[in-house]
């Protein structure tokens, strides 16, 4: 067989991401791919691809050494996948929640954080830090339908807040109307009772109270 044809024969290895790792999320599956790519040397990053839940590493036969090294790294990540933390965009996809909901439930403690992670943005010096989540916790929230319960709680709290605000506004308007209707005696220049006493000005000028 000519050497050229032999070099074109690909070395291929495939891994299937289990449902316990992806939680049915394509975003989570892509996150596992990116985790593998982040650990591979630059020359090997594009050699691994994702289709559905199947990860495939493919290289030319002449790259056997690089292939074996990349396969070892990919296999290691696959073994760790069940323990890899869930990042924000993954938990939003798994639980079908909005970013605003994630922030709100994280802030009030209903969505427990598993710590923070800091990464450097590609091609930039700036770093970002974000909360990550335990996969087992996310699985439990999904199984017991916690998100729907939280949405009901939030809707009830919002309605109660609106009712209190409406009552407060009504009370304020009522007090203003009562104040506007309160009669005042003509000629009154002051609410000070002392100003209504005969001879008070002269008494005050004499300084008898000082």
Residue frames as a rotation matrix with the C-alpha (Angstrom) as fourth column:
UNK 1
0.581 0.814 0.000 0.00
0.814 -0.581 0.000 0.00
0.000 0.000 -1.000 0.00
UNK 2
-0.040 -0.598 0.800 1.43
0.484 -0.712 -0.508 3.41
0.874 0.367 0.318 -0.97
UNK 3
-0.721 -0.338 -0.605 2.54
0.688 -0.248 -0.682 5.54
0.081 -0.908 0.412 2.00
UNK 4
-0.893 0.390 0.224 0.12
-0.358 -0.918 0.170 8.36
0.272 0.072 0.960 1.05
UNK 5
-0.009 0.942 -0.336 -2.93
-0.304 0.317 0.898 6.07
0.953 0.110 0.283 1.21
UNK 6
-0.112 -0.108 -0.988 -1.72
0.758 0.633 -0.155 4.62
0.642 -0.767 0.010 4.50
UNK 7
-0.936 -0.300 -0.183 -1.42
0.348 -0.720 -0.600 8.11
0.048 -0.626 0.779 6.04
UNK 8
-0.643 0.742 0.192 -4.99
-0.557 -0.624 0.548 8.93
0.526 0.245 0.814 5.01
UNK 9
-0.070 0.590 -0.804 -6.40
0.426 0.747 0.511 6.05
0.902 -0.307 -0.304 7.06
UNK 10
0.000 0.137 0.991 -7.93
-0.609 -0.786 0.109 7.63
0.794 -0.603 0.083 10.16
UNK 11
-0.808 -0.156 -0.568 -7.49
0.395 0.571 -0.719 6.61
0.436 -0.806 -0.400 13.73
UNK 12
-0.222 0.846 0.485 -10.93
-0.426 -0.531 0.732 6.89
0.877 -0.044 0.478 15.33
UNK 13
-0.803 0.117 -0.585 -12.27
0.542 0.555 -0.632 6.55
0.250 -0.824 -0.508 18.84
UNK 14
-0.278 0.814 0.510 -15.78
-0.190 -0.567 0.801 7.36
0.942 0.126 0.312 20.04
UNK 15
-0.944 0.089 -0.319 -17.31
0.330 0.201 -0.922 7.98
-0.018 -0.976 -0.219 23.48
UNK 16
-0.162 0.949 0.272 -21.00
0.387 -0.192 0.902 8.30
0.908 0.252 -0.336 24.29
UNK 17
-0.836 -0.085 0.542 -22.02
-0.378 -0.626 -0.682 10.82
0.397 -0.775 0.491 26.95
UNK 18
-0.646 0.622 -0.442 -24.45
0.712 0.700 -0.057 9.15
0.274 -0.351 -0.895 29.41
UNK 19
0.163 0.833 0.529 -27.75
0.377 -0.548 0.746 10.83
0.912 0.078 -0.403 30.31
UNK 20
0.633 0.039 -0.773 -26.58
0.774 -0.041 0.632 11.11
-0.007 -0.998 -0.056 33.92
UNK 21
-0.409 -0.864 -0.294 -23.89
0.786 -0.497 0.367 13.52
-0.464 -0.081 0.882 32.68
UNK 22
-0.867 0.044 0.497 -25.80
0.345 -0.666 0.661 15.56
0.360 0.745 0.562 30.10
UNK 23
-0.598 0.741 -0.305 -29.18
0.289 -0.155 -0.945 15.62
-0.747 -0.653 -0.121 31.88
UNK 24
0.209 0.710 0.673 -30.69
0.888 0.151 -0.435 15.79
-0.410 0.688 -0.599 28.40
UNK 25
0.720 0.036 -0.693 -28.91
-0.016 -0.998 -0.069 19.09
-0.694 0.060 -0.717 27.70
UNK 26
0.708 -0.472 0.525 -27.11
0.652 0.151 -0.743 19.74
0.272 0.868 0.415 24.42
UNK 27
0.657 -0.459 0.598 -25.45
-0.429 -0.880 -0.203 22.71
0.619 -0.123 -0.775 26.11
UNK 28
0.616 -0.413 0.671 -24.06
-0.594 0.316 0.740 20.44
-0.517 -0.855 -0.051 28.82
UNK 29
0.730 -0.334 0.597 -22.81
0.528 0.829 -0.183 17.99
-0.434 0.449 0.781 26.17
UNK 30
0.673 -0.482 0.561 -21.04
0.302 -0.513 -0.803 20.84
0.675 0.710 -0.200 24.37
UNK 31
0.689 -0.398 0.605 -19.57
-0.700 -0.581 0.416 21.91
0.186 -0.710 -0.679 27.70
UNK 32
0.665 -0.454 0.593 -17.97
-0.003 0.792 0.610 18.47
-0.747 -0.408 0.525 28.12
UNK 33
0.665 -0.415 0.621 -16.52
0.733 0.208 -0.648 18.76
0.140 0.886 0.442 24.60
UNK 34
0.653 -0.394 0.647 -15.08
-0.162 -0.907 -0.390 22.18
0.740 0.150 -0.656 25.44
UNK 35
0.745 -0.389 0.541 -13.60
-0.572 0.045 0.819 20.82
-0.343 -0.920 -0.189 28.66
UNK 36
0.606 -0.531 0.592 -11.75
0.553 0.816 0.166 18.15
-0.571 0.227 0.789 26.66
UNK 37
0.612 -0.342 0.713 -10.62
0.607 -0.374 -0.701 20.69
0.507 0.862 -0.021 24.05
UNK 38
0.820 -0.281 0.498 -9.33
-0.458 -0.845 0.277 22.99
0.343 -0.455 -0.821 26.79
UNK 39
0.586 -0.602 0.542 -6.99
-0.367 0.399 0.840 20.22
-0.722 -0.692 0.013 27.98
UNK 40
0.651 -0.332 0.683 -5.78
0.687 0.640 -0.343 19.18
-0.323 0.693 0.645 24.52
UNK 41
-0.462 -0.820 -0.339 -2.76
0.433 -0.542 0.720 20.75
-0.774 0.186 0.605 22.82
UNK 42
-0.090 0.442 -0.892 -3.70
-0.509 -0.790 -0.340 23.41
-0.856 0.424 0.297 20.27
UNK 43
-0.697 -0.291 -0.656 -2.82
-0.717 0.243 0.654 21.11
-0.031 0.926 -0.377 17.36
UNK 44
-0.942 0.293 -0.166 -5.34
0.279 0.955 0.101 18.47
0.188 0.048 -0.981 18.54
UNK 45
-0.721 0.672 -0.166 -8.32
-0.193 -0.426 -0.884 20.62
-0.665 -0.605 0.437 19.58
UNK 46
-0.110 0.709 -0.696 -10.13
-0.955 -0.269 -0.123 20.33
-0.274 0.652 0.707 16.23
UNK 47
-0.749 -0.263 -0.608 -9.59
-0.479 0.849 0.223 16.57
0.458 0.458 -0.762 16.06
UNK 48
-0.832 0.523 -0.187 -12.45
0.525 0.631 -0.572 15.87
-0.181 -0.574 -0.799 18.46
UNK 49
-0.760 0.637 0.130 -16.07
-0.421 -0.635 0.648 16.62
0.496 0.438 0.750 17.58
UNK 50
-0.774 0.584 0.244 -19.55
-0.052 0.325 -0.944 16.20
-0.631 -0.744 -0.222 19.01
UNK 51
-0.680 0.664 -0.311 -22.63
-0.432 -0.021 0.902 14.83
0.592 0.748 0.301 17.29
UNK 52
0.441 0.863 -0.245 -25.62
-0.125 0.330 0.936 14.44
0.889 -0.382 0.254 19.57
UNK 53
0.829 -0.193 0.525 -24.16
-0.534 0.009 0.845 12.73
-0.168 -0.981 -0.096 22.63
UNK 54
0.783 -0.565 0.259 -21.30
0.597 0.800 -0.058 11.06
-0.174 0.200 0.964 20.75
UNK 55
0.597 -0.712 -0.370 -17.76
-0.575 -0.702 0.421 12.42
-0.559 -0.039 -0.828 21.01
UNK 56
0.890 -0.291 0.352 -15.44
0.443 0.738 -0.509 11.35
-0.112 0.609 0.785 18.21
UNK 57
0.337 -0.878 -0.341 -11.67
-0.443 -0.467 0.765 11.71
-0.831 -0.108 -0.546 18.08
UNK 58
0.836 -0.030 0.548 -10.25
0.462 0.579 -0.672 11.27
-0.297 0.815 0.498 14.58
UNK 59
0.350 -0.797 -0.492 -6.71
-0.611 -0.592 0.525 11.70
-0.710 0.117 -0.695 13.27
UNK 60
0.578 -0.257 -0.775 -4.60
-0.692 0.349 -0.632 10.46
0.433 0.901 0.024 10.40
UNK 61
0.929 -0.203 -0.308 -2.70
0.281 0.931 0.235 7.20
0.239 -0.305 0.922 10.89
UNK 62
0.076 -0.976 0.202 0.57
0.505 -0.137 -0.852 9.12
0.860 0.167 0.482 10.82
UNK 63
-0.215 -0.090 0.973 -0.45
-0.573 -0.795 -0.200 10.97
0.791 -0.600 0.119 14.00
UNK 64
0.249 0.368 -0.896 -0.64
0.307 0.847 0.433 7.90
0.919 -0.383 0.098 16.21
UNK 65
-0.604 -0.558 -0.569 1.37
0.713 -0.059 -0.699 9.41
0.356 -0.828 0.434 19.07
UNK 66
-0.918 0.307 0.250 -0.75
-0.351 -0.923 -0.158 12.58
0.182 -0.233 0.955 19.18
UNK 67
-0.065 0.940 -0.334 -3.91
-0.449 0.271 0.851 10.45
0.891 0.205 0.404 18.82
UNK 68
-0.005 0.012 -1.000 -3.02
0.633 0.774 0.006 8.27
0.774 -0.633 -0.011 21.81
UNK 69
-0.891 -0.362 -0.275 -2.22
0.444 -0.559 -0.700 11.32
0.100 -0.746 0.659 23.94
UNK 70
-0.702 0.689 0.182 -5.50
-0.622 -0.717 0.315 13.01
0.347 0.108 0.932 23.00
UNK 71
0.056 0.733 -0.678 -7.47
-0.124 0.679 0.724 9.81
0.991 0.043 0.129 23.59
UNK 72
-0.431 -0.301 -0.851 -5.98
0.760 0.388 -0.522 9.53
0.487 -0.871 0.062 27.09
UNK 73
-0.998 0.055 -0.028 -7.04
-0.036 -0.883 -0.469 13.08
-0.051 -0.467 0.883 27.90
UNK 74
-0.397 0.909 -0.124 -10.55
-0.683 -0.202 0.702 12.59
0.613 0.363 0.702 26.48
UNK 75
0.003 0.365 -0.931 -10.99
0.298 0.888 0.349 9.34
0.955 -0.279 -0.106 28.41
UNK 76
-0.760 -0.349 -0.548 -9.88
0.620 -0.137 -0.773 11.07
0.195 -0.927 0.320 31.63
UNK 77
-0.869 0.485 0.100 -12.43
-0.493 -0.866 -0.088 13.86
0.043 -0.126 0.991 31.17
UNK 78
-0.125 0.849 -0.513 -15.15
-0.436 0.418 0.797 11.30
0.891 0.323 0.318 30.40
UNK 79
-0.241 -0.042 -0.970 -14.32
0.654 0.731 -0.194 9.58
0.717 -0.681 -0.148 33.68
UNK 80
-0.867 -0.156 -0.474 -14.59
0.468 -0.582 -0.665 12.88
-0.172 -0.798 0.577 35.54
UNK 81
-0.741 0.542 0.396 -17.69
0.036 -0.556 0.830 14.11
0.670 0.630 0.393 33.68
UNK 82
0.156 0.873 -0.463 -20.16
0.608 0.284 0.741 13.02
0.778 -0.397 -0.486 36.35
UNK 83
0.190 -0.160 -0.969 -18.33
0.938 -0.262 0.227 15.22
-0.290 -0.952 0.100 38.89
UNK 84
-0.751 -0.471 0.462 -17.73
0.608 -0.767 0.206 18.27
0.257 0.436 0.862 36.67
UNK 85
-0.533 0.571 -0.625 -19.64
0.321 -0.547 -0.773 21.29
-0.783 -0.613 0.108 38.02
UNK 86
0.106 0.677 0.729 -22.57
0.994 -0.049 -0.099 22.68
-0.031 0.735 -0.678 36.07
UNK 87
-0.868 -0.466 -0.172 -21.89
0.452 -0.884 0.116 26.18
-0.206 0.023 0.978 34.73
UNK 88
-0.533 0.701 -0.473 -24.55
-0.216 -0.654 -0.725 28.93
-0.818 -0.285 0.500 34.38
UNK 89
-0.340 0.448 -0.827 -25.55
-0.940 -0.197 0.280 28.39
-0.038 0.872 0.488 30.75
UNK 90
-0.785 0.023 -0.620 -25.81
-0.119 0.975 0.186 24.65
0.609 0.220 -0.762 31.37
UNK 91
-0.821 0.508 -0.261 -28.07
0.450 0.295 -0.843 24.89
-0.351 -0.810 -0.470 34.41
UNK 92
-0.435 0.675 -0.596 -30.29
-0.585 -0.715 -0.383 27.37
-0.685 0.183 0.706 32.55
UNK 93
-0.411 0.241 -0.879 -30.70
-0.814 0.338 0.473 24.83
0.411 0.910 0.057 29.74
UNK 94
-0.873 0.031 -0.488 -31.17
0.170 0.955 -0.244 21.81
0.458 -0.296 -0.838 32.01
UNK 95
-0.651 0.624 -0.433 -33.79
0.563 0.014 -0.826 23.47
-0.509 -0.782 -0.360 34.23
UNK 96
-0.254 0.511 0.821 -35.23
0.815 -0.344 0.466 25.64
0.520 0.788 -0.329 31.42
UNK 97
0.450 0.338 -0.827 -34.84
0.775 -0.607 0.174 28.85
-0.443 -0.719 -0.535 33.42
UNK 98
0.774 -0.152 0.614 -34.02
0.275 -0.793 -0.543 32.45
0.570 0.590 -0.572 32.58
UNK 99
-0.302 -0.953 0.020 -30.82
0.506 -0.178 -0.844 34.20
0.808 -0.245 0.536 33.62
UNK 100
-0.317 0.253 0.914 -32.86
-0.597 -0.802 0.015 36.55
0.737 -0.541 0.405 35.83
UNK 101
0.779 0.627 -0.010 -34.40
-0.420 0.533 0.735 33.55
0.466 -0.568 0.678 37.62
UNK 102
0.399 -0.725 -0.561 -30.99
0.635 0.660 -0.401 31.99
0.661 -0.196 0.724 38.17
UNK 103
-0.564 -0.633 0.530 -29.69
0.107 -0.693 -0.713 35.22
0.819 -0.346 0.459 39.71
UNK 104
0.023 0.676 0.737 -32.78
-0.770 -0.458 0.444 35.66
0.638 -0.578 0.510 41.92
UNK 105
0.893 0.384 -0.233 -32.85
-0.186 0.789 0.586 32.10
0.409 -0.480 0.776 43.23
UNK 106
0.093 -0.937 -0.336 -29.09
0.644 0.314 -0.697 32.09
0.759 -0.151 0.633 43.76
UNK 107
-0.525 -0.297 0.797 -29.35
-0.216 -0.859 -0.463 35.33
0.823 -0.416 0.387 45.75
UNK 108
0.172 0.682 0.711 -32.17
-0.905 -0.176 0.387 34.12
0.389 -0.710 0.587 48.02
UNK 109
-0.482 -0.559 0.675 -30.52
-0.819 0.561 -0.120 30.73
-0.312 -0.611 -0.728 48.65
UNK 110
0.550 0.751 0.366 -33.01
-0.547 0.654 -0.523 28.48
-0.632 0.087 0.770 46.89
UNK 111
0.918 -0.346 -0.195 -30.42
0.004 0.498 -0.867 27.61
0.397 0.795 0.459 44.24
UNK 112
0.789 -0.613 0.020 -27.33
-0.014 0.015 1.000 26.49
-0.614 -0.790 0.003 46.17
UNK 113
0.645 -0.660 -0.385 -23.94
-0.696 -0.300 -0.652 27.38
0.314 0.689 -0.653 44.76
UNK 114
0.899 -0.427 -0.101 -21.14
0.438 0.867 0.237 24.80
-0.014 -0.257 0.966 44.65
UNK 115
0.036 -0.906 -0.421 -18.52
0.590 -0.321 0.741 27.55
-0.806 -0.276 0.523 44.59
UNK 116
0.748 0.152 -0.646 -17.13
-0.325 -0.765 -0.556 29.89
-0.578 0.626 -0.523 41.98
UNK 117
0.277 -0.654 0.704 -14.98
0.829 0.533 0.169 29.51
-0.485 0.537 0.690 38.90
UNK 118
0.441 -0.222 -0.870 -12.76
-0.289 -0.953 0.096 32.11
-0.850 0.209 -0.484 37.26
UNK 119
0.264 -0.338 0.903 -11.89
0.845 0.533 -0.047 31.96
-0.466 0.775 0.426 33.56
UNK 120
-0.461 -0.469 -0.753 -10.10
-0.052 -0.833 0.551 34.24
-0.886 0.294 0.360 31.14
UNK 121
0.656 0.745 -0.119 -12.09
-0.110 -0.061 -0.992 35.28
-0.747 0.664 0.042 28.10
UNK 122
0.316 -0.531 0.787 -10.59
0.850 0.527 0.015 34.12
-0.422 0.664 0.617 24.81
UNK 123
-0.030 -0.449 0.893 -8.21
0.842 -0.493 -0.220 36.69
0.539 0.745 0.393 23.37
UNK 124
0.494 0.258 0.831 -8.73
-0.131 -0.922 0.364 39.06
0.860 -0.289 -0.422 26.30
UNK 125
-0.643 -0.766 0.016 -6.88
-0.057 0.028 -0.998 39.91
0.764 -0.642 -0.062 29.47
UNK 126
-0.306 0.608 0.733 -10.11
-0.915 -0.400 -0.050 40.29
0.262 -0.686 0.679 31.48
UNK 127
-0.933 0.036 -0.358 -11.25
0.128 0.963 -0.238 37.44
0.336 -0.268 -0.903 33.70
UNK 128
-0.097 0.939 0.330 -14.79
-0.731 -0.292 0.616 36.63
0.675 -0.182 0.715 34.78
UNK 129
-0.985 -0.150 0.090 -15.93
-0.167 0.649 -0.742 34.82
0.053 -0.746 -0.664 37.91
UNK 130
-0.144 0.982 -0.125 -19.24
-0.784 -0.036 0.620 32.97
0.604 0.188 0.775 38.12
UNK 131
-0.134 0.206 0.969 -21.05
-0.825 0.519 -0.224 30.50
-0.549 -0.830 0.100 40.36
UNK 132
-0.567 -0.005 -0.823 -21.13
-0.543 0.754 0.370 26.80
0.619 0.657 -0.430 39.46
UNK 133
0.213 0.802 0.559 -23.53
-0.977 0.193 0.094 24.09
-0.032 -0.566 0.824 40.64
UNK 134
-0.665 -0.413 0.622 -23.33
-0.488 0.871 0.057 20.47
-0.565 -0.265 -0.781 41.74
UNK 135
-0.711 0.358 -0.605 -24.73
-0.509 0.331 0.795 18.07
0.485 0.873 -0.053 39.15
UNK 136
-0.727 0.440 -0.527 -26.47
0.593 0.789 -0.158 15.95
0.346 -0.428 -0.835 41.80
UNK 137
-0.612 0.497 -0.615 -28.20
0.270 -0.600 -0.753 19.02
-0.743 -0.627 0.233 43.22
UNK 138
-0.628 0.346 -0.697 -29.35
-0.738 -0.547 0.394 20.06
-0.245 0.762 0.599 39.75
UNK 139
-0.775 0.317 -0.546 -30.65
-0.057 0.826 0.560 16.54
0.629 0.465 -0.623 39.13
UNK 140
-0.680 0.520 -0.517 -32.64
0.713 0.306 -0.630 16.65
-0.169 -0.798 -0.579 42.39
UNK 141
-0.574 0.459 -0.678 -34.15
-0.219 -0.884 -0.414 20.06
-0.789 -0.089 0.607 41.51
UNK 142
-0.674 0.282 -0.683 -35.15
-0.711 0.001 0.703 18.72
0.199 0.959 0.199 38.10
UNK 143
-0.804 0.313 -0.506 -36.66
0.262 0.950 0.170 15.49
0.534 0.004 -0.846 39.47
UNK 144
-0.493 0.628 -0.602 -38.87
0.813 0.087 -0.575 17.18
-0.309 -0.773 -0.554 42.08
UNK 145
0.063 0.581 0.812 -40.01
0.836 -0.475 0.274 20.03
0.545 0.661 -0.516 39.85
UNK 146
-0.154 -0.206 -0.966 -38.55
0.871 -0.490 -0.034 22.69
-0.466 -0.847 0.255 42.13
UNK 147
-0.947 -0.290 0.136 -38.52
0.318 -0.797 0.514 25.34
-0.040 0.530 0.847 39.42
UNK 148
-0.330 0.905 0.269 -42.30
0.308 -0.166 0.937 25.31
0.892 0.392 -0.224 39.01
UNK 149
0.331 0.404 -0.853 -42.75
0.926 0.037 0.376 25.54
0.183 -0.914 -0.361 42.78
UNK 150
-0.475 -0.616 -0.629 -40.41
0.709 -0.691 0.141 28.53
-0.521 -0.379 0.765 42.92
UNK 151
-0.888 0.181 0.422 -42.25
0.222 -0.635 0.740 30.27
0.402 0.751 0.524 40.11
UNK 152
0.148 0.979 -0.142 -45.56
0.577 0.031 0.816 29.84
0.803 -0.202 -0.560 41.96
UNK 153
0.191 -0.171 -0.967 -43.97
0.949 -0.219 0.226 31.20
-0.251 -0.961 0.120 45.15
UNK 154
-0.806 -0.576 -0.135 -42.56
0.509 -0.791 0.339 34.18
-0.303 0.204 0.931 43.26
UNK 155
-0.574 0.674 0.465 -45.90
0.280 -0.372 0.885 34.92
0.769 0.638 0.025 41.61
UNK 156
0.404 0.741 -0.537 -47.68
0.766 0.047 0.641 34.84
0.500 -0.670 -0.549 44.99
UNK 157
-0.100 -0.543 -0.834 -45.05
0.864 -0.463 0.198 37.07
-0.494 -0.700 0.515 46.58
UNK 158
-0.924 -0.246 0.293 -45.31
0.376 -0.731 0.569 39.52
0.075 0.636 0.768 43.69
UNK 159
-0.148 0.958 0.246 -49.10
0.420 -0.165 0.892 39.65
0.895 0.235 -0.378 43.94
UNK 160
0.436 0.269 -0.859 -48.91
0.898 -0.060 0.436 40.24
0.066 -0.961 -0.268 47.70
UNK 161
-0.531 -0.724 -0.440 -46.39
0.707 -0.665 0.241 43.02
-0.466 -0.183 0.865 47.17
UNK 162
-0.783 0.315 0.536 -48.68
0.283 -0.587 0.758 44.68
0.553 0.746 0.371 44.61
UNK 163
0.256 0.940 -0.226 -51.63
0.634 0.013 0.773 44.46
0.729 -0.341 -0.593 47.03
UNK 164
0.180 -0.274 -0.945 -49.62
0.916 -0.302 0.262 46.08
-0.357 -0.913 0.197 49.82
UNK 165
-0.844 -0.536 0.005 -48.44
0.487 -0.764 0.423 48.84
-0.223 0.360 0.906 47.48
UNK 166
-0.462 0.762 0.454 -52.01
0.338 -0.322 0.884 49.46
0.820 0.562 -0.109 46.28
UNK 167
0.450 0.623 -0.639 -53.30
0.816 0.002 0.577 49.61
0.361 -0.782 -0.508 49.88
UNK 168
-0.202 -0.634 -0.747 -50.53
0.825 -0.520 0.218 52.01
-0.527 -0.572 0.628 50.89
UNK 169
-0.919 -0.108 0.379 -51.26
0.339 -0.706 0.622 54.25
0.200 0.700 0.685 47.91
UNK 170
-0.037 0.990 0.134 -55.00
0.477 -0.101 0.873 54.24
0.878 0.096 -0.468 48.75
UNK 171
0.382 0.122 -0.916 -54.28
0.923 -0.102 0.371 55.07
-0.048 -0.987 -0.152 52.39
UNK 172
-0.631 -0.705 -0.323 -51.99
0.656 -0.707 0.263 57.95
-0.415 -0.046 0.909 51.38
UNK 173
-0.730 0.430 0.532 -54.65
0.258 -0.548 0.796 59.39
0.634 0.718 0.289 49.06
UNK 174
0.283 0.895 -0.346 -57.29
0.674 0.071 0.735 59.10
0.683 -0.441 -0.583 51.80
UNK 175
0.096 -0.335 -0.937 -55.14
0.919 -0.333 0.213 60.96
-0.383 -0.881 0.276 54.34
UNK 176
-0.891 -0.440 0.107 -54.44
0.440 -0.783 0.439 63.74
-0.109 0.439 0.892 51.84
UNK 177
-0.359 0.850 0.386 -58.17
0.332 -0.270 0.904 64.15
0.872 0.452 -0.186 51.17
UNK 178
0.441 0.505 -0.742 -58.93
0.852 0.025 0.523 64.31
0.282 -0.863 -0.419 54.89
UNK 179
-0.343 -0.665 -0.664 -56.25
0.787 -0.589 0.184 66.95
-0.513 -0.460 0.725 55.39
UNK 180
-0.907 0.010 0.422 -57.63
0.305 -0.677 0.670 68.99
0.292 0.736 0.611 52.50
UNK 181
-0.032 0.994 0.106 -61.18
0.391 -0.085 0.917 68.88
0.920 0.071 -0.386 53.93
UNK 182
-0.139 -0.049 -0.989 -60.17
0.990 0.010 -0.139 69.91
0.017 -0.999 0.047 57.48
UNK 183
0.681 0.493 0.542 -61.71
0.520 -0.846 0.115 73.40
0.515 0.204 -0.833 58.21
UNK 184
-0.490 -0.823 -0.288 -59.50
0.848 -0.374 -0.375 76.32
0.201 -0.428 0.881 59.21
UNK 185
0.402 0.620 -0.674 -60.72
0.762 -0.634 -0.129 79.43
-0.507 -0.461 -0.728 61.12
UNK 186
0.541 -0.161 0.825 -60.49
0.595 -0.620 -0.512 82.61
0.594 0.768 -0.240 59.09
UNK 187
0.733 -0.322 0.599 -57.74
-0.466 -0.879 0.098 84.95
0.495 -0.351 -0.795 60.21
UNK 188
0.848 -0.478 0.228 -55.60
0.110 0.580 0.807 82.17
-0.518 -0.660 0.545 61.67
UNK 189
0.660 -0.690 -0.298 -52.00
-0.684 -0.388 -0.618 82.92
0.311 0.612 -0.727 60.89
UNK 190
-0.491 -0.870 -0.057 -50.41
-0.724 0.443 -0.529 80.24
0.485 -0.218 -0.847 62.96
UNK 191
0.304 0.550 -0.778 -51.14
0.008 0.815 0.579 76.87
0.953 -0.182 0.244 64.50
UNK 192
-0.714 -0.639 -0.286 -49.29
0.326 0.059 -0.944 77.95
0.620 -0.767 0.166 67.66
UNK 193
0.202 0.872 -0.446 -51.88
0.867 0.052 0.496 78.07
0.456 -0.487 -0.745 70.51
UNK 194
-0.245 -0.371 -0.896 -49.92
0.820 -0.573 0.013 80.87
-0.518 -0.731 0.445 72.13
UNK 195
-0.957 -0.156 0.243 -50.61
0.275 -0.749 0.603 83.17
0.089 0.644 0.760 69.21
UNK 196
-0.199 0.970 0.141 -54.35
0.444 -0.040 0.895 83.00
0.874 0.241 -0.423 70.04
UNK 197
0.075 0.192 -0.979 -53.89
0.996 -0.053 0.066 84.39
-0.039 -0.980 -0.195 73.58
UNK 198
0.797 0.282 0.534 -54.71
0.335 -0.942 -0.002 88.05
0.503 0.180 -0.845 74.14
UNK 199
0.840 -0.469 0.274 -51.68
-0.543 -0.719 0.435 90.18
-0.007 -0.514 -0.858 75.02
UNK 200
0.811 -0.533 0.239 -49.23
0.457 0.834 0.310 87.35
-0.365 -0.143 0.920 74.26
UNK 201
0.477 -0.664 0.576 -47.02
0.593 -0.240 -0.768 89.51
0.648 0.708 0.280 72.03
UNK 202
0.447 -0.291 0.846 -46.43
-0.523 -0.852 -0.017 92.10
0.726 -0.435 -0.533 74.75
UNK 203
0.866 -0.071 0.495 -45.88
-0.409 0.469 0.783 89.36
-0.288 -0.880 0.377 77.32
UNK 204
0.734 -0.605 0.309 -43.31
0.673 0.710 -0.208 87.69
-0.094 0.361 0.928 75.08
UNK 205
0.422 -0.584 0.694 -41.52
0.248 -0.662 -0.707 90.99
0.872 0.470 -0.135 74.32
UNK 206
0.659 -0.132 0.740 -41.12
-0.674 -0.542 0.502 91.73
0.335 -0.830 -0.446 78.01
UNK 207
-0.179 -0.822 -0.541 -39.11
-0.446 0.558 -0.700 88.56
0.877 0.116 -0.466 78.29
UNK 208
0.134 0.297 0.945 -40.94
-0.990 0.002 0.140 87.24
0.039 -0.955 0.295 81.28
UNK 209
0.968 0.233 0.093 -40.41
-0.235 0.972 0.015 83.65
-0.087 -0.036 0.996 80.15
UNK 210
0.484 -0.855 -0.186 -36.65
0.014 0.220 -0.975 84.00
0.875 0.470 0.118 79.70
